[in-house]
Amino acid sequence: MIIEKLKATPIKIPLTKDFGGSTYSVTSRCTVVTQLWLKDGPVSEIYNGDNRSHGREIADIIDKELAPLLIGEDVRNWQLLNLKLHSKLAKAALSADLLSQAVACVDTAIWDAIGRCYDVSVCRLLGGVTDKRKIISIGGYYEEGKTLDDLAREMQDLKDLGMSGCKVKVGGLSPEADAERVSIAREANGQDFLIAVDANRGWSWRDATKFANLVEDLEIAWFEEPCHWMDDIHGMREVRRRTTIPINAGQSEISGQAMRRLINSDAVDIINFDASEGGGVTTWKKVAAIAELSDTYLTHHEEPQIASHLLSSQPHGMCVECFANPARDPLWAGMLIEGPKIEDGFIHISKNAGFGIKLDPAAVNKFQI
């Protein structure tokens, strides 16, 4: 099980329109595909990340800096390999975020390779609590000309697509205007359809609290990243004191230590640490352990091909999120030859080894940077 070769391929697929939240725009679907070859063994293949606009730089870090650390090593020694990768990360300064994402790509490929070697899923390698989790879609984007009736139809369409809920974008309008949008989203499918809200750090804690109080009786599953980034832990703690809606954050952190501080801050009820932003599966599983011991629940920022395994391996895992709209995620819709099954509001762990996915090589070649 000796690592023979590593290769990273950055992908960029133009989108047909801007899928924006309160603080950002998205006009392309980007990711990095990582392949890992084992001597006389299987080939690992996985993709990481959605906001990989610096995909070329990340791929170069993998190919030039990280791969030489691992060639000739036994893939089963995942802890040793992670220490080697983090020796680079510990010395990073301005490039820490890109290096963390590069380490995440490689670490995730290592776990995929181990699963393929033993012919088991990554979910089972990490504990195997369940073989499925509820799946929701990210939606409710701000789009020019979009009406409240359009928003209601979007929620109904998501249910028809097999989603058990939706995470609705807020934070881009006034608390009152966004509360009206969320009320419409809630009414569209009734109480059995999960509704969460995501401000993407769009509000001050006072406006976030005002919004939370307006929607508190709508059975909101969680309020994600409610407050401006400059002092978000303080802001979230203030909002949490003033609402019964659970507060969710963590996707913007890139280290386990930062997540430890967040969990210990009394600012969150749920964390959505992203394994592809924060150093990979190895770091994520350590954060998950801290969360369990702190009575904090888990979601995951996007990436159902990875998150379904991670969240299904933990007793405190919640639902998986995806982009059900193929216009928002043409990679998930059109580049996967094999992947997890979505049925009756659940995403099911593939019976294939590792993360259980297979990408169309022609599509990868077409969209590689």
C-alpha positions in Angstrom: 0.0 0.0 0.0 2.9 2.3 -0.9 2.1 5.7 -2.4 3.5 5.9 -5.9 2.1 9.0 -7.5 -0.2 12.0 -6.7 -1.9 14.3 -9.2 -4.1 17.4 -8.7 -6.4 18.8 -11.5 -8.2 22.1 -11.0 -11.6 22.4 -12.5 -13.7 25.4 -13.5 -17.2 25.2 -15.0 -18.9 28.5 -15.9 -22.4 28.9 -14.5 -25.4 30.4 -16.4 -26.1 33.0 -13.8 -24.9 34.5 -10.5 -25.8 32.4 -7.5 -25.1 35.0 -4.8 -25.6 35.3 -1.1 -25.5 38.4 1.2 -21.8 38.9 0.9 -20.6 37.2 -2.3 -21.2 36.2 -5.9 -20.8 32.8 -7.6 -20.5 32.6 -11.4 -18.5 29.4 -11.7 -18.3 25.9 -10.2 -14.7 25.3 -9.2 -13.0 22.3 -7.5 -9.8 20.3 -7.4 -9.7 16.6 -8.4 -7.0 14.7 -6.6 -5.8 11.2 -7.7 -3.5 9.0 -5.7 -1.9 5.9 -7.1 -0.7 3.0 -4.9 2.0 0.5 -6.0 0.2 -2.6 -7.3 -3.0 -1.2 -5.8 -6.1 0.9 -6.5 -6.2 4.5 -7.7 -7.9 7.0 -5.4 -10.0 9.8 -6.9 -11.9 12.5 -5.0 -12.7 16.2 -5.5 -12.7 18.9 -2.8 -14.1 22.3 -2.5 -16.6 24.6 -4.2 -14.8 28.0 -3.9 -11.6 26.9 -5.6 -11.0 30.0 -7.7 -7.3 29.5 -6.9 -7.4 26.0 -8.1 -4.3 26.2 -10.2 -2.3 27.5 -7.2 -3.6 24.7 -5.0 -2.8 22.1 -7.6 0.7 23.4 -7.9 1.2 23.2 -4.1 0.0 19.6 -4.2 2.2 18.6 -7.1 5.4 20.5 -6.2 5.4 20.7 -2.4 3.1 18.0 -0.9 3.5 15.0 -3.2 7.3 14.7 -2.6 6.6 14.3 1.1 4.4 11.2 0.6 5.9 9.3 -2.3 7.2 5.9 -1.0 5.2 6.1 2.2 2.6 3.5 3.4 -0.9 5.0 3.0 -2.1 3.2 6.1 0.1 5.4 8.2 -2.4 8.2 7.9 -1.4 9.9 11.1 2.2 10.0 10.2 1.4 11.3 6.7 -0.8 14.0 8.2 2.0 15.1 10.4 4.2 15.5 7.4 1.6 17.6 5.6 1.1 19.8 8.7 4.8 20.4 8.9 4.3 22.5 5.8 1.1 24.1 7.2 2.8 25.1 10.5 5.3 27.2 8.6 2.7 28.9 6.4 2.0 32.6 6.6 0.1 34.5 3.9 -0.6 31.3 2.0 -2.1 29.5 4.9 -5.6 29.2 3.5 -4.4 27.8 0.1 -2.0 25.4 1.8 -4.7 24.2 4.2 -7.0 23.5 1.2 -4.1 21.7 -0.6 -3.4 19.6 2.5 -7.2 18.8 2.6 -7.2 17.5 -0.9 -4.3 15.2 -0.3 -5.6 14.0 3.1 -9.0 13.2 1.7 -7.4 11.2 -1.1 -5.4 9.3 1.5 -8.7 8.3 3.3 -10.3 7.4 0.0 -7.2 5.2 -0.9 -7.4 3.4 2.5 -11.0 2.6 2.0 -10.3 1.3 -1.5 -7.5 -0.9 -0.1 -9.8 -2.5 2.5 -12.9 -2.4 0.3 -14.9 -0.4 2.8 -16.4 3.0 2.8 -14.8 6.0 4.5 -18.0 6.2 6.7 -17.2 2.7 8.0 -13.5 3.5 8.5 -14.6 6.4 10.7 -17.1 4.5 12.8 -20.2 3.8 10.6 -23.0 5.0 12.8 -25.6 4.9 9.9 -25.7 4.3 6.2 -27.8 7.5 5.4 -28.5 11.0 6.4 -31.2 13.5 5.5 -30.2 15.8 2.7 -31.2 19.4 2.1 -30.4 21.8 -0.7 -28.8 25.2 -0.5 -31.2 27.7 -2.1 -33.2 30.8 -1.8 -30.6 32.8 -3.6 -31.0 36.5 -4.3 -31.7 36.8 -8.0 -32.8 39.7 -10.1 -36.5 39.7 -10.7 -37.2 36.8 -8.3 -40.5 37.1 -6.6 -41.9 35.6 -3.4 -44.1 33.3 -5.5 -40.9 32.2 -7.3 -39.3 31.4 -4.0 -42.3 29.3 -2.9 -42.2 27.4 -6.2 -38.4 26.8 -5.7 -39.1 25.2 -2.3 -41.8 23.0 -3.8 -39.4 22.0 -6.6 -36.7 21.0 -4.1 -39.2 18.7 -2.3 -40.1 17.1 -5.7 -36.3 16.6 -6.3 -36.1 14.5 -3.1 -34.8 17.1 -0.7 -35.9 17.0 2.9 -35.3 20.7 3.4 -33.6 23.9 2.3 -31.0 26.3 3.7 -32.3 29.7 2.6 -30.0 32.7 2.0 -30.6 35.7 4.2 -28.6 38.7 5.4 -28.7 40.6 2.1 -31.9 42.6 2.8 -33.3 44.1 5.9 -34.3 41.8 8.8 -38.0 42.4 8.0 -37.7 41.7 4.3 -35.7 38.5 4.8 -38.1 37.4 7.5 -40.9 37.7 4.9 -38.9 35.6 2.5 -38.3 32.9 5.1 -42.0 32.9 6.1 -42.9 32.2 2.4 -40.3 29.4 2.2 -41.7 27.8 5.4 -45.3 27.9 4.2 -44.5 26.3 0.8 -44.1 22.7 2.1 -45.3 22.8 5.7 -43.5 21.9 9.0 -42.1 18.6 7.8 -39.8 20.4 5.4 -36.6 21.5 7.2 -35.8 25.3 6.8 -32.5 26.6 7.9 -31.2 30.2 7.2 -27.7 31.4 6.3 -26.6 35.0 6.5 -23.0 34.4 5.4 -21.8 36.9 8.0 -24.2 39.6 6.6 -25.6 41.3 9.7 -24.6 43.1 12.8 -25.6 41.2 15.9 -28.4 43.6 16.5 -29.9 43.1 13.1 -29.3 39.4 13.3 -31.2 39.3 16.6 -34.1 41.3 15.1 -34.4 38.8 12.3 -34.2 35.8 14.6 -37.0 37.2 16.7 -39.1 37.7 13.7 -38.8 34.1 12.5 -38.5 32.3 15.8 -41.9 30.8 15.6 -41.3 29.2 12.2 -39.3 26.2 13.6 -36.0 27.2 12.0 -33.5 24.4 12.2 -30.5 26.7 12.6 -29.2 30.3 11.9 -25.9 30.0 10.1 -23.1 32.6 10.3 -25.4 35.5 11.4 -22.8 38.2 12.1 -20.1 40.2 10.4 -16.7 38.5 10.3 -14.8 41.2 12.2 -16.1 40.1 15.6 -18.3 37.2 14.7 -17.8 35.1 17.9 -18.8 37.9 20.1 -21.8 38.7 17.8 -23.0 35.1 17.6 -22.8 34.8 21.4 -25.0 37.9 21.7 -27.5 36.5 19.2 -27.5 33.1 20.8 -28.4 34.7 24.2 -31.4 36.3 22.6 -33.0 33.6 20.5 -34.0 29.9 20.8 -32.9 29.2 17.2 -29.7 27.2 17.2 -26.6 29.0 15.9 -24.4 27.3 13.4 -20.8 28.3 12.3 -17.4 27.1 11.5 -17.1 26.8 7.7 -14.8 29.9 7.6 -12.2 28.4 9.9 -9.2 26.6 8.6 -7.8 24.8 11.6 -8.8 22.4 14.4 -7.5 24.9 17.0 -9.8 27.6 15.7 -12.7 25.2 15.9 -11.8 24.3 19.5 -11.9 28.0 20.4 -15.3 28.4 18.6 -16.8 25.4 20.3 -15.6 26.6 23.7 -16.9 30.2 23.1 -20.5 29.6 24.0 -21.4 31.1 20.6 -22.6 28.0 18.7 -25.0 25.0 19.1 -23.9 23.4 15.8 -20.6 23.5 13.8 -20.3 23.2 10.0 -16.5 22.8 9.8 -15.5 22.1 6.2 -13.0 19.2 5.8 -11.9 20.7 2.4 -11.1 24.1 3.9 -9.5 22.9 7.2 -6.9 20.3 6.4 -9.0 17.3 5.4 -10.7 14.3 7.1 -8.0 13.8 9.7 -8.5 17.3 11.2 -12.3 17.0 10.8 -12.5 13.8 12.8 -10.6 15.5 15.6 -12.9 18.5 15.6 -15.9 16.1 15.5 -14.6 14.4 18.7 -14.3 17.8 20.5 -17.8 18.7 19.4 -19.3 15.4 20.7 -17.6 15.9 24.1 -19.0 19.4 24.1 -22.6 18.5 23.2 -22.3 20.3 19.9 -24.0 19.0 16.8 -22.4 18.6 13.3 -23.3 19.7 9.8 -20.9 20.2 7.0 -20.4 23.1 4.5 -21.6 21.7 1.2 -19.7 18.7 -0.5 -22.2 15.8 -0.2 -19.7 13.4 -1.8 -17.5 13.8 1.4 -20.0 15.1 4.0 -22.3 12.1 3.7 -19.5 9.8 4.9 -18.3 12.1 7.6 -21.7 12.9 9.1 -22.9 9.3 8.8 -19.9 8.2 10.8 -20.8 10.3 13.9 -23.7 10.0 16.4 -24.1 13.8 16.6 -24.1 14.2 12.8 -27.1 16.1 11.3 -28.1 16.5 7.7 -26.0 16.7 4.5 -26.4 19.7 2.2 -26.0 20.0 -1.6 -26.9 22.1 -4.6 -30.0 20.3 -5.9 -30.3 22.8 -8.8 -28.0 21.4 -11.6 -27.5 25.0 -12.8 -25.7 25.7 -9.5 -23.7 22.5 -9.5 -23.1 21.1 -13.0 -20.3 19.0 -11.6 -22.6 17.0 -9.3 -25.2 16.8 -12.0 -23.0 16.0 -15.0 -19.5 14.8 -14.1 -20.2 11.9 -11.7 -20.4 8.5 -13.3 -20.9 6.9 -9.9 -22.0 8.5 -6.7 -24.4 8.3 -3.7 -28.1 7.7 -4.2 -30.6 10.4 -3.1 -34.0 9.0 -2.3 -37.0 10.1 -0.1 -35.1 13.0 1.5 -32.0 10.9 2.3 -28.5 10.5 0.8 -27.3 6.9 1.1 -23.7 5.9 1.5 -22.5 4.2 -1.6 -21.6 0.5 -1.3 -18.4 1.2 -3.2 -15.1 1.5 -1.4 -13.7 4.8 -0.2 -15.9 7.8 -0.9 -17.5 5.7 -3.6 -17.4 8.1 -6.5 -16.2 7.9 -10.1 -15.7 11.0 -12.3 -16.1 11.2 -16.1 -12.5 11.6 -17.3 -13.8 13.3 -20.5 -15.6 15.9 -18.5 -12.5 16.4 -16.2 -10.4 17.0 -19.3 -12.9 19.4 -20.8 -13.1 21.7 -17.8 -9.6 21.5 -16.3 -7.8 24.8 -15.9 
